[in-house]
Amino acid sequence: MVIFIASKDDRGQLKFDHGQNTGILPFMEARPPQKRRIATRQRLIEAASEIVAESGFAALRVEDVVARAKVAKGTFFSHFEDKDRLMALLIGQEMDRILKQIAQAPAPDTVDGFGPALAPLMGYMGQNRVVFDVVIRFSGAAAIETTELISVNFMEQVMLFAKWVERLQPHIVRSDVDAMLLAEGIQAFIIQAIALEFCALHNSVDVQDRLAPYLRAWLAVPKSTR
């Protein structure tokens, strides 16, 4: 059996000593496993994003994602429980971006202004059944599954709506109901308006027009207090 005695020199290289034979081996630092895992996860996300941009969420397949990311299929499932979890991440990221843009824009001055202000978010959430199904399932609203980005986005929506409501109380929006409760109702009516988009009896009506009567009835100042 041959034993090599190795040590590092001042430059971080490995020196070996075997009798009269000495030499230097290049010292290579191992890349931290966590960094490799993060990089792999990012490749999967980028690959999925490219596929969605090209063909939409309905065309997203695990096989295509791993092929584009150049990783094994088993690697995918070490990062995501299933395809829907990856979809929820992508959808949640875009919903977060859209909501931030809405929050930075001027707040609506009327109840009828809520619909146009929320149009980008409603349009994204209701672009097709695949996306809307993921939004509902992972929002926590269905009490089935939650994922951080979408569920947090839903909470942030309510916080934003409450600010809009408080700004318009008591003359334009009713003040006999707590602003947070009114905001939760706005969110519920948004979901209702989008859901009816996929009903044959209602899909000829624009989602903003469908939302407007709900919000007028819910937010209007009671006649007795005018």
N, C-alpha and C positions, 0 to 999 in steps of 0.2 A: 504494500500500500504506500502510495506517495503522498506526503503531507506538505502542503504549501503554507507557509506562514506569511500572511498578508497584513499590511497596515497602510494607512493613508499618509501621503506626504503633505507638505505645506500647501500644495495646490489642489488638494482634494482628490489626488489620484491614488489608486491602489498599487502598493509595491508588494511584490512577492519575493520570497527568499527560499531557495531550495539548494542548499549546499553552496556551491560556487556559482550557481545560476541565479541571477537576479534580473528583475525587469519591472516595468511599470505597466499597469493596466489602466485604461481610462476609467475614471469614476463617473458613473451615470446615476443621477438622482432619479428615483422612481417617481413618476407623476402621481400625486395624491389621488387615490381612488375616487374621492368625492368630486374632484375637478373633472375627471373623465366621465363620471356619471352625469354631471350637469351638462357637459358638452354633448353627450349622446342624447340626452333629453331634448336639448335645444335643436339638434339636428332633426329629431322626430317632429318637433313642433313646426320647424321651418318647412320640412317636406310636406306635412299635412296642409300647411297654409298655402303652399304653392299649388297643390292639387285642388283645394277649395277655390282658389282664385281662378284656376283654369276651367274647372268643371262643376263647381258647386259642392255643397255638403252631401247631397244625395249620392255623389260619385265617390265619396271617400271610402277607401278600403284599406284594411290593415296591410294586406299584401303589397299594395302600391306604395304605402307610406314607408315600409321597411326597405323596399327595393330602392326607393329614391334616397332614403337616408343611409343606405348601404350598411344595414345592421340585420341581425337575425330576427326572426319573428318572436322568438322567446325574449329577446331584449325589449321589444315593445311592451310585452306584458309585465316586465319587471318595472316599468315606469308608469303604465296605465292599466287599470283593471280591465278595460275594454275600450272599444272604439268610441263609445258614447262619452266616456270620461275625457278623452282627447277633444272631442267635438265641444263638450261643455267648456273646456278651457279656452278654446279658440273663440267661441261665441261670447263667453264672459269677458274676454279681453276687448273685443270689439264693442260690446255694450258699455264697458267702462269708458272707453274712448269717446263714444257718442254722448254718454251722460255728462262727461266733463265738458264737452263742447256746449251742450245745452245749458249747463250751469253757468258757463262763462258769458252766455248771450243775455241780452236784456230779458228780464222777467216779464211775463204777460201782464197786461193792464186790465184785461177783462176775462170773464169766464170763457168766452168764445176764443180767446187767444191761447188757451191751454193746448188745444188740438194742434194748431200749426207749430207751436213751440216744441211739442212732443213728436211731431211727424217723423223725424229721422230715427228716433228710437223705436217707435211703433212699426215703421217700415222695415227695420232690420229684424226685429223680433218676429214679425209676421210675414217674412219674405216667402216662406213655404212651410209645409207641414213638418218637415224634418227639423228645421230650426225651432219652430214654435214648440214642438213636442219636447225637445231638449231643454228649452227655456223653462217650461212648466215643471218638468220632472226634477230639474236640478235647482230650482228656485227656492225650494222648501215649501212652496205654496200647496203642493200636492201631498205633503207629509210623507213622501216616499223616499226621495233621495235628495241630497244637497251637495253642492260643491262650492267652495269658497267664493269664487269670483261672481257667479250668477246670484247666489243668495245674498252676498254683500251688496251687489248692485241693486237688488230689490229693496234692501234697507235704505240705501242711499237715495233711491228714487223717492221713497216716502219722506225722507228728511228734506229733500229739495221741494217736493210738492207742499209740505207743511210751511216752508218759508214763503212760497208763493201765496198760499192761503192767508197767512198772517199779514202779509203785505196788503192784501185787498180787504181784510176785515176792518170795520164792520159794515162798510157801505156797499161794497160790491159782492162780497162773499159773507154768508151767514156767520155770526159769531156765537150762536146759541149751542154750537157743537165744537168740541175741542179740535184744534187745527190738525193734530196728528191723526185723529179719527177720520176727519174729512180727507186727509191725504191718503190714508189707507183705502178709503172708498174710491178715490180717483184711480189708484192703482188697480183695484178690482174691476172698475169699469173699463180700463184700458185692456185688460185681459179679456173681458167679455167682448169688447168691440173687435179685437183681433180674432178671437175664436170664431165669431160669426162670419169672418172673412172666408172661412172654409166650409160654410153652410151654403148650399145651392140657393136657398131662399133669400139670402142676404148679401151674397158676394158681389152684387151689382152696385152696392152702395160704398162710397169711399169711407175708409176707416175713420177719418176725421169727422165726416158727416154723421157717422154712426155713433161716435163718442159724444158729440156735442149735446144731444138732448139728455143723455145721462148726467152730464156734468151740470147742465142748467138746472135740472130737477134736484140734484144733490147739493149744489153749492149756493143756489139762489137765496137771497135774504127773504125770510118769511114776510108775507104781506103785512102781518100784524105789527112788525117792527119797523116798517118803512116810514 
